[in-house]
Amino acid sequence: MSVPEAIVVRPIAEADLDQVTSLWQAAGVSRPWNDPAADIAFARRGPHSTILLAEQAGRVVASAMVGEDGHRGWVYYVAVDPALQGGGLGRAIMCAAEQWLAGRGVWKVQLLIREDNARARGFYERLGYRDTRTSCLQKVIGQQARAGSARTRQGP
Ligand SMILES: CC(C)(COP(=O)(O)OP(=O)(O)OC[C@H]1O[C@@H](n2cnc3c(N)ncnc32)[C@H](O)[C@@H]1OP(=O)(O)O)[C@@H](O)C(=O)NCCC(=O)NCCS
C-alpha cells in the first residue's frame, strides 16, 4: 500500500470552493445538472454531512463528501487529482470518510458508482466494498435554490 506523504485531511472551508470545483472537474465527478457551489453549500449546512479534503503542500488534492441519513452513511464526490491518482490518496480520503461516520455511530457506508466506471469499482472493492445487489431509484421532488438550472434532470 502506498501512503501519500504529508497530507492534512480537514473539512472544507468557504475559501476552498474554487479549488474543489476544479478538482471535481479534473477528476470527472462533476455533472452538468449538479451545481458544485450548491452541492457544497448543501453538504455544509448542518452537522450530518460535510466534505473532507486532503491537502498537500497547501493544495487540495482529494475530496470526499460524507454524510449520514439517520440509517446509513453515504459518500459522494470521491475525487483525487488526476496527476496524483494511484498514490494512496483515494484510500486516505475514504479512510477519513469512514472514520467521520464511525465517530457518529454509523456502522454501514454506501456509495453509488456509475455503471461505466470500472476503475472506481475496482478501487472500492479493493477497499472492502461489496455490491449490495440492489437498484437505486430516484425521483425529483423539489427545486430548492436550483430553480432555473438543469436540476430537474435526474442523476446522482
Ligand atoms: C477512484 C479514485 C478516487 C481512486 O483514488 P487513487 O488515489 O487513485 O487510489 P489509491 O491509490 O488510494 O488506491 C487505493 C487502493 O486501491 C487499489 N486500486 C485502485 N484502483 C484500482 C482498480 N481499478 N482495481 C483494483 N484496485 C485498485 C490500489 O492499488 C490501492 O491498493 P492498496 O492500497 O491496497 O495498495 C481516483 O482514481 C479518482 O479520483 N478517479 C476519478 C474520479 C472517480 O471515478 N471517483 C469515484 C466516483 S464513484
The ligand as an SDF file (V2000), in Angstrom:
LIG
                    3D

 48 50  0  0  0  0  0  0  0  0999 V2000
  -11.1220    6.2800   -7.8720 C   0  0  0  0  0  0  0  0  0  0  0  0
  -10.0590    7.1780   -7.1990 C   0  0  0  0  0  0  0  0  0  0  0  0
  -10.7440    8.0280   -6.1390 C   0  0  0  0  0  0  0  0  0  0  0  0
   -9.0260    6.2620   -6.5360 C   0  0  0  0  0  0  0  0  0  0  0  0
   -8.0330    7.0690   -5.9080 O   0  0  0  0  0  0  0  0  0  0  0  0
   -6.4880    6.7010   -6.0410 P   0  0  0  0  0  0  0  0  0  0  0  0
   -5.7100    7.6780   -5.2600 O   0  0  0  0  0  0  0  0  0  0  0  0
   -6.1880    6.5680   -7.4860 O   0  0  0  0  0  0  0  0  0  0  0  0
   -6.4600    5.2640   -5.3550 O   0  0  0  0  0  0  0  0  0  0  0  0
   -5.3400    4.7050   -4.3280 P   0  0  0  0  0  0  0  0  0  0  0  0
   -4.0070    4.9220   -4.9320 O   0  0  0  0  0  0  0  0  0  0  0  0
   -5.5750    5.2700   -2.9770 O   0  0  0  0  0  0  0  0  0  0  0  0
   -5.7050    3.1690   -4.3320 O   0  0  0  0  0  0  0  0  0  0  0  0
   -6.1040    2.5010   -3.1420 C   0  0  0  0  0  0  0  0  0  0  0  0
   -6.0260    1.0160   -3.3680 C   0  0  0  0  0  0  0  0  0  0  0  0
   -6.9390    0.6190   -4.3990 O   0  0  0  0  0  0  0  0  0  0  0  0
   -6.2340   -0.0750   -5.4220 C   0  0  0  0  0  0  0  0  0  0  0  0
   -6.8800    0.2650   -6.6710 N   0  0  0  0  0  0  0  0  0  0  0  0
   -7.0420    1.4850   -7.2170 C   0  0  0  0  0  0  0  0  0  0  0  0
   -7.7190    1.3920   -8.3770 N   0  0  0  0  0  0  0  0  0  0  0  0
   -7.9840    0.0770   -8.5410 C   0  0  0  0  0  0  0  0  0  0  0  0
   -8.6650   -0.6800   -9.5520 C   0  0  0  0  0  0  0  0  0  0  0  0
   -9.2220   -0.0990  -10.6150 N   0  0  0  0  0  0  0  0  0  0  0  0
   -8.7650   -2.0210   -9.4010 N   0  0  0  0  0  0  0  0  0  0  0  0
   -8.2280   -2.6500   -8.3340 C   0  0  0  0  0  0  0  0  0  0  0  0
   -7.5650   -1.9780   -7.3310 N   0  0  0  0  0  0  0  0  0  0  0  0
   -7.4490   -0.6410   -7.4540 C   0  0  0  0  0  0  0  0  0  0  0  0
   -4.8170    0.4190   -5.3360 C   0  0  0  0  0  0  0  0  0  0  0  0
   -3.9170   -0.4830   -5.9070 O   0  0  0  0  0  0  0  0  0  0  0  0
   -4.6500    0.5790   -3.8520 C   0  0  0  0  0  0  0  0  0  0  0  0
   -4.4160   -0.6740   -3.2610 O   0  0  0  0  0  0  0  0  0  0  0  0
   -3.5020   -0.7820   -1.8980 P   0  0  0  0  0  0  0  0  0  0  0  0
   -3.7520    0.4600   -1.0750 O   0  0  0  0  0  0  0  0  0  0  0  0
   -4.0190   -1.9980   -1.2330 O   0  0  0  0  0  0  0  0  0  0  0  0
   -2.1010   -0.8600   -2.3990 O   0  0  0  0  0  0  0  0  0  0  0  0
   -9.3190    8.0690   -8.2270 C   0  0  0  0  0  0  0  0  0  0  0  0
   -8.7450    7.2640   -9.2050 O   0  0  0  0  0  0  0  0  0  0  0  0
  -10.2160    9.0880   -8.9020 C   0  0  0  0  0  0  0  0  0  0  0  0
  -10.3320   10.2100   -8.4280 O   0  0  0  0  0  0  0  0  0  0  0  0
  -10.8370    8.6940  -10.0150 N   0  0  0  0  0  0  0  0  0  0  0  0
  -11.6790    9.6250  -10.8030 C   0  0  0  0  0  0  0  0  0  0  0  0
  -12.9320   10.0240  -10.0550 C   0  0  0  0  0  0  0  0  0  0  0  0
  -13.8040    8.8230   -9.7000 C   0  0  0  0  0  0  0  0  0  0  0  0
  -14.0660    7.9550  -10.5230 O   0  0  0  0  0  0  0  0  0  0  0  0
  -14.2690    8.8100   -8.4300 N   0  0  0  0  0  0  0  0  0  0  0  0
  -15.1550    7.7890   -7.9400 C   0  0  0  0  0  0  0  0  0  0  0  0
  -16.5540    8.1780   -8.2020 C   0  0  0  0  0  0  0  0  0  0  0  0
  -17.6820    6.8700   -7.7050 S   0  0  0  0  0  0  0  0  0  0  0  0
  1  2  1  0
  2  3  1  0
  2  4  1  0
  2 36  1  0
  4  5  1  0
  5  6  1  0
  6  7  2  0
  6  8  1  0
  6  9  1  0
  9 10  1  0
 10 11  2  0
 10 12  1  0
 10 13  1  0
 13 14  1  0
 14 15  1  0
 15 16  1  0
 15 30  1  0
 16 17  1  0
 17 18  1  0
 17 28  1  0
 18 19  1  0
 18 27  1  0
 19 20  2  0
 20 21  1  0
 21 22  1  0
 21 27  2  0
 22 23  1  0
 22 24  2  0
 24 25  1  0
 25 26  2  0
 26 27  1  0
 28 29  1  0
 28 30  1  0
 30 31  1  0
 31 32  1  0
 32 33  2  0
 32 34  1  0
 32 35  1  0
 36 37  1  0
 36 38  1  0
 38 39  2  0
 38 40  1  0
 40 41  1  0
 41 42  1  0
 42 43  1  0
 43 44  2  0
 43 45  1  0
 45 46  1  0
 46 47  1  0
 47 48  1  0
M  END
$$$$
